[in-house]
Amino acid sequence: MPTGISVFGWIHTVISLIALAFGTFALLRFGEISWRTFFGKTYILATIFTCLTGFGIFAHGGIAPGHILGVVILVVLFFAFRGDSHHFGKASSYVATIGYSLSYFLSWIPGVTETFTRFPVGHPLATGPGDPMVKLGIGVCFLGFLVGTTAQVWRVRKTAK
């Protein structure tokens, strides 16, 4: 493979791209990621499969930060789903909204890191996860998370009244 990715790695990458595409569409179309929509369900399920397939990738010889991030994303999705199922009373909508948005942001961390350290092939934008370009990319994603989640929480609060 020209970018050093195994076949299993490619499968993992394709599933993650599907998750991010459906998450992006859900946010743009509905203003939220939710189990109640086809796009939200697809994002959630694809994100779960992304995390599970990620556990089988040991590019660095053992458990890596990506594996831990996968566990964190699964835990966040669990609580977001419980919020979507109204298990937190009046706070349920907030838990779901913030949880799904947090899982979406966290999913961008390996996406930015892997993209910046692999592409363009032969002359990647970054030398590794600690490179300033990677940090900038993740910072931009975090800013988007803060702005988007704030807007979503305001919407939830407004519709709850």
N, C-alpha and C positions, 0 to 999 in steps of 0.2 A: 504494500500500500504506500502511495507516495507521501502521505502525511504521518506514517508510523502508527496507524490505527488498525487494530485487528478487526476481523469480520464481526466478532461480538461487540467490539467498540463501535463499529458502524451502526449496528442494530440499535444499540443504546443511544447513539447520537440521533438517529432518525426518530426514535420514539420521543426523545427530549425535544426535538424540533417541532414535532406534532403538538406536544404539550404546550410549548411556548406560543405556537401559532394560535391554538385554540384559546389559550388564556388571554392573549392579546386581543383576539377578536371579541371574546366575551366582555372584556373591559371596555373596548371601544363601542361595541354595539349595545350592551346592557348596563354599562357603568359598574359592573361587578362580576365576580366569578361566583357562581352558585350551582349547587347540585340540581336546582330546578330547571336549568336550561341544558339543551343538548351540548352546547359549546362548553359550559361549565363542567358537565359530567365528563366530557371527553378530555378536558384539561386535567381534571382530578385523576381519572383512571390512567391517563398517559403519564402523569407525574408519578403516580405510584409505581407503574412499570419501569419508568426511568430510574427511580431509586432502587428498585429491586434488581434491575440489570446492572446498575452501577456497583452493587455489592460483589458482583462477579469479576470486576475489573481490578487487577492488581498490578498495574503498570510499574509501581515503585516497590514491589516485592512484599507488600503487606498492607495493613490497614492504613489508609491515607486520610487526610482532611476531607476529601470528597465522600468517603464512606460515612464519616461522622455527620457531615452535612446532610446526607441522605436520610439518616436516622432522624435528625432534627426536622427535616421537611415532612417526614411521615408522621411524626408526633404533632407538628403544627396542623397538618391536614386532618388528623384524627379530631383534634379539638375544634377546628373550623367546621368539620362535618357535624359534630355534636351540636355546635351552635346553629348550624343550618337546620338541624332537627329539633330546635327549640329546647335543648336540655339545660340552658342557662337562664331560664326565665326572661326577664326584660333585657338582659345583657346578650341574649342569644344572637341577635342580628349584628351586634358589634363584634362579638367573638368570631362569627362566621366571616364577616367582611374583613376584619383585620387579619384573621388567620389565613384566608385564601390569598389575600394580597401579600402577606409575608411569605407564604410558600412560593408565590410567583417571583418575588424579589430574590429569594434565596436560590431559586432555580437559575437565575441569571448569573450568579457568581461563577459557577463552573463554566457556564456558556461563554462568558466574557473571557475568562482565564484561558480556556482551551482555544478559543478562536484567536485571541491576540497572540498566543504563543505558538500557533501552528500556521497562521496565514498572514500574508501570502506565503505560499510554499517556497522555501529556500531563503526567504527574507522576512521572517515573522515580525509583527509590530512590536512584540515584547520578548524579553529573554527568559522570563519566568513569572511565577505568581506574585513576586514582590516588586516587579517592574512598575515604575510610575505610570505607564500607560494602562496597565491592568488596574491599578488602584484608581486611576481617573475614571476608567470605564465603569467600575463597580460603584464609584462615588456618584456618577451620573445616574446609574440605576437606582441607587439609594435615594437620591433626591426625587426621582420619579415616584418611588414608593411612598415617600413622605407626602408629596403633593397629592398623588392619587388617592392614598388612603385617607388623608384629611378630607378631601372632597367627598369620598364615599361615606365617611362617618357623618359629615354634615348632612348628606342626603338621607341617611338612615335616621338621624335625629329629627330631621324635618318631617319625614313621612311617619314617624312614630307619634307625632303630636296630633 
